[in-house]
Amino acid sequence: MSFVTAAVHGAAGACPPPDDPKAESWRSRPAAHQPDWPDPAALRAAVDALTARPPLVAARECDLLRERLAAVARGEAFLLQGGDCAETFDALTADQLDGKLHTLGRMATALTSATRLRVVTVGRIAGQYAKPRSSPTETRGALTLPAYRGDAVNDRRFTAEARTPDAQRLTRVYDASAATLNYLRTRPAARPDDPPGQLFTSHEALLLEYESALTRFDARTAGRYATSGHMVWIGERTRRPDGAHVEFASRIRNPVGVKLGPRSTADEALALADRLDPRREPGRLTFIVRMGAAAVRDVLPPLVEKVTAGGAPVVWVCDPMHGNTVQSPSGHKTRHFEAIVDEVSGFFEVHRALGTHPGGVHLELTGAPVTECAGGTLAPVAAADVGLRYESACDPRLNHGQSVELAHRVAHLMADR
């Protein structure tokens, strides 16, 4: 049975019930970081095509991930979430996918061996094709063009034609994600109730037209699911509680994550928990903290204390990548391995002091021998060598050796705890 056929038999129905007045309530809210699509007719055609296509993932698989994340929230499991900063169409190859699977598998084995906890593995995969940008434009010399927003929107080539947002790319994202899932599903599951390939999928739910077009009603639960991936998250730049992204996420039953940066406050975190998990269901909400090594020990404690006191059974996860980005001597964005380890260590220290569970790590990584992050000992990269094999479409990723080394460092922190 092909993946598309399998998805139809196991997933939510083709559309929300006609009497659901809140199916697209996000449209009445401010939506940050949406592309300026130049051709409204092309966008409408792409959305209509996506609405008619089968779901990419099954609602039952989303529910299974919620159950697994509930175990993480209770302190009975650990979340390993990782993959590309930004997937690209031209990197969709068997070798690339095998490298990611192999890397995540070795990391999960290291964590399980040291902690005896079940590791819930979630990939940044099969949908991570869009990125928010700090500036809407990019300038090279005398030429200023729209910023690259991921292959879902435009192309990395620095020409006016390539950087113009193209709504037809939304259907290419669907096709690429379906192809990735097809490949993952050829891999055997470790347990009978695992999804094929032992890997749940996740991505940032940034492009709301795409996410909404792939949202389906499931009669089994009488709920709506974003069938673009098992888990979706809201980024640091789009997490305002009254914004369109939070409104969209509040209407779906998938596990949902929210990135929290160093300027996050305890009141904001609790407000997000109230909006996204008002019933206080374990496994529903994950807070992915990206504070930076210099800030995590000071900023994180009041957030954990207030959310815990508010009765929200969230999964606390450390993203030690985004808060530790610096510039290399070659001018490339990079991250130093020891800074990444330091933030993870600080994350564990906070939870140890508060008696709460450090639930997981969220990493940008690849199975390829890239040189995008500096440091490490298994596959070390000198600061001067960062530009030698820099292949990321956006931000620097850990290579295979650095990823496995980090998993062992995290395992020691878990064992010590």
N, C-alpha and C positions, 0 to 999 in steps of 0.2 A: 504493500500500500504506500503510495507516495505521501510526502508530508502534508501537502495541501489537502488531499483527501482525508488523511488522518485527522487533520485539524478540524475539518468540517464535522466529522463524526464525534469529536470529543470536546468541542468548544461551545462558546456562546452562540446565540442565534444571530441572524444577519443584521438586526437593527433593534433599537430600543422600542418599547411599546409605544403606540401612537399617543397614549394619554400621559406621557411623561413630560411635564412642562419644564423640567429642569435638566433635560438631556444636554443642552448646550448653554447652560446658565453662565458659563465662563465668558461668553461673548459680551456680556454687559459689564465686565470688569476690565480694568487697565491691564493690558498684556505687554510686558516688556520683552525686548530682544526678539521681536518677530520681524522677518524680512519685509522689505518694501517690494512686494511682488509687482513687477511692471505690467503684467498682463492678467487682469482679473478673470478673463474668460479661460485662460490656460489654467489658472489656479482652480477655478470651479470644475473644469474638466478633470483635473488630477484628483480632486477631492471626491468627485462622483465615481471615478474609476476605483479609488481605494474603498469607498463605501460598499461597492458591489463585490469586492474580493473576499475570499475566505479569511477567517482570523489567522493570525500567525501563531498564536499559542492558545492552548486550551484553558478554559476557566478552571477546570479541576486542577491543572498544574499550578495555577496561581494560588489556589486554595492550599495546595500541598506546601508551597513555599511559605505561606502564612503560618502553617502549622510548624514548619521547621524553624522559622524565625521566632515563633512563640517559645520554643525550647531555648533559643538564644536569650530571649528576654528573661527567662527564668534562671539563667546561669547554667543551663545544662548542655549548651553547644556553643560553637564559635563560628562567626561568619568570615569567610574569605571571599572578598569581592575584588575582581581585578580584570584588567584588559586594556585595550588601546585607549589613549586619550581621545582620538577621533578615528573611527574606522574610515577606510577609503575604498572606493570601488575597485581600484587597480591592485589593491593588496588582498583581494578576496581569492586566495589560493589554498589548496590543500596543505601545502607546507606551512603557510602562515597559521592556519587553524590548528594544525597538529602541534606546532610550537607552543601556542597558547595553552592548549589542553595539557600538553606534557608539563609545562611549567606550573600551571595551577595544580595538577595532580601531584607533582613532587612537593609543592608547598603544603598541600593538604595532608600528605603523608607525614611530613615533618611535624606539623601541628598536632595531628592525632596521636603520633607516637609519644610525644612529650607530655600531652595534657590528658589523654584518655577521654577527651570530649569529642562528640560528633562534630565534624566540620561541615558546615553548609557552604557549598561552593556556588558562587554566582558570578557570571561573566559580564564584563562591560562589552557586550557582543550582540550581534544580530539586531542592531538598531541605533548604535552610538555614532550617528552620522551628522549631527548638528551641534554647533558650539556657540555659546554667547561670546561676545568680544567686548573688550573694554573700550574700544573706539569703533565707530561705524565705518571708518575709512582707514586706508593705509597709503602712505606716501613713500615713493621711491624716486629720489631725484626731484624732478619738476612735475612728476605725474602722481596724482591722487586718484585712487579708485576705491570702490567698496571693499571692505575687509572680507577675507575668506571666512565664511560661516559654517564650513563643513560641506562635504559632498552632497548633502541633502539640499543645499541652497545654491552653491556656485562652485567654481573650480579654483584650485590654488594658482594656476598660471596667472601672471600679472598682466592681463590685457583687459580692455574694456568689455569685450565680448565674454571672456571667461568669468569675470567677476560680476556680471549681471545676474541677479537671482532668476532661476529658471524653475518654474513649478513642476515641469515634467520630471525633475530629479526626485520628487517625492515618490513617484511610482517606481523609480529605479531603486530607492531605498527599500521599498517593499520587496522587490525582486531579489536584491542582494541579501536581505534578511532571511527571506524564504530559502535561498540557496544555502546560506550558512546553517540554518536550522536543519535543512535536509541532510547536510553533512554531519552535524552533531548527532542526528538521530541514527546514523549508521554505527555509532559507537555503543557498545553494550553497557547496560546499567549495572552498577555494583549491587543494588538491591532491587527486588521486584517492583517496589513502588516508586523508585527514582525515575525522573524523566530520562529518556534516552540520552546517552552521552554524559550522564551524571552532572549535568550543568544546567542550572537555571540561567535565564537571560535577564539583562537589565540595561537601561540607558536613561539619560536625562530626557524627561518629557518636555522638551523645549518648544518644538513646533506644534502648536496646538491644533492647527488645521489637520495635520497628519494624525495626531493622537486621537482627535475627535472622530475622524473618518474611520478609524479602526476600533472604535469603542462599540461593544456589542452587549445586548441584553441576554442574560442567562436565566431561563425559566426555572431551572433547578434551584437557584438561590434567590430568584427575583431581584437580582442585582446586575449592575453594569460593570464590565471589565474592559480595561485598555488591553486589547489583544495584540498590541505591538510588542509586548514583552511581559515576562512574568512579574517583574518589579520595575517601577519607574521612580525616578527621583526628581526633586525640584532643586534647582541650583541656588547658590548664594545670591545671585543677582535677581532672582525671580521669586523669592520666597515671601514677599509681603503678604500678610494674612488676608487682606482684602483684595488681592490681585487675582488675575485670571488663572494663573497656574495653580494656586492653592484651591481656588474654586473648582477647577477641573478635577484635581486629585481628590477633593472631598466627595465627589460623586461616583467614584469607582471603588471596587472591592479589592483591587490588587494590593499587595504590600507596597507601601509608599515610603520613600526616603526624602529627607530634607538636609541640604548642606547648611552648616552653621559655621560662619567665619569668626575672626577675632573681634569683630564689632558687635556680635550677637549679644543680646541681653537675656537675663533669666525670664523677664516678663515676655519677651518676644518668643522664646522657646515654649513657654507654657501656653501662650496664645495659639501657637501653631499646633500644639498637642490638642488643645480644645477644638480647633477647627477640623483637624484631620483624624483625630481619634477620640471623639466625644464619648464613645461607649467604653473606652479604656480596654480595648481588645489586644492582648499580647500578640505580637507578630504583625500587627497592622502598620506601626510607625517605627521607622529607623531614623535616628539623628546621626548624620555623618559629619563629624566635627573636623574642620580644617583650619586650625588655629595658627599653625606655625610653631616651631620648637621654642621660640622665645616667649610665646604667649600662652601656651596650652595650660601650664601649671597655675596660672593666675586667672584666666578667663573661664576655664571649664568648670571649676568647682561650684560656683553659684548656680550655673545652669543645671547641673546634675541634681543639686540639692533641691531647687525649686520644682523641677519637673517630677522628681521622686516624691516630694511632699504633696504634689498635686495629684498623685495616684496614677500617673501615666506610665504604663509598663513598656517604655520604649526600649529599643535596641540601641545601645551606644556603640558607635563605630568610629575609628580613627582614620581619617584621610591625611597622611603625613606628607602628601605630595604638594598640594597647591599652596600651602603657606610657607614653603621653603624654596621658592623659585628665585634664582639669581642669574646673573649674566656671566658667561664664561669668557676667558680671554679672547676667544674667537668671535664673540658677539652673540653666540647662541644662548637661548634660555637653557638653564640646567638646574639640577638639584644635587646637593651633596649627600652621599649615602649616610654619613654620620648624622647629619641634621635630620634626615628621615627617621633614623633609629632613635634619635633624641626625642623627637616628638612622640613616637610610639611609647617610649619609656615614660615620658611625662604623663601621657594618657593613662597608662597603667598605674602610675603613682597616685594620680587623682582618685581613681576608682578604688585602689587599695585603702587609701585614707578614709574614703566615705563608706566603704563596705558595699560597694555596688559592683556590678559585673562589667568588665571591659569586653564588650561583645564581639569585636571584630576589627578587621582592617580593610580599607578600601584603597586600592593601589592602581596606578597607571603602569602597565608592564607589557612586555612582549616576550615571546620565546626566542626572538632573533638576537644575534650578538651585536646589538647596537651600542653606540658610545654616547648616549644622550645624557645620562646621569654620571656624575663624577664620583670616584671612590669605590669602596668594596674591596674584598680580598679574593673571592672565588673567580670573579671576572672583572678585575679592577680596571678603572678608566681614569687616566690622569686628567687633571683639569685642562691641560693644553691639548688633549686629544679628543675633547668632546665633539668637535666638528668632523671627525674622521668618518664616522658612519652615523650620521644624524638623519633618520628617516621619518620621524614623526611628522604628521600633518599639522600638529599644533604644539603640544607641550611635551617635555622630555619624559621618557619612560624608563623604568628599570629593565635591564636586560635579563636573560634567563639566570645567569649566575648570581647577579645581585638580588633577584627575586627570591631564589632559593636560600641564599644567605640570610636575607631579611626574615624569611619564614623561620629559620632556625633561631634567630635572635628573638623573635616574638615567642617562639615555643619556650625558650628559657625564661622569658618574663612570665609566661603562663604557669610554668612549672614552679617557679619561685613563689608565685602567688598561692 
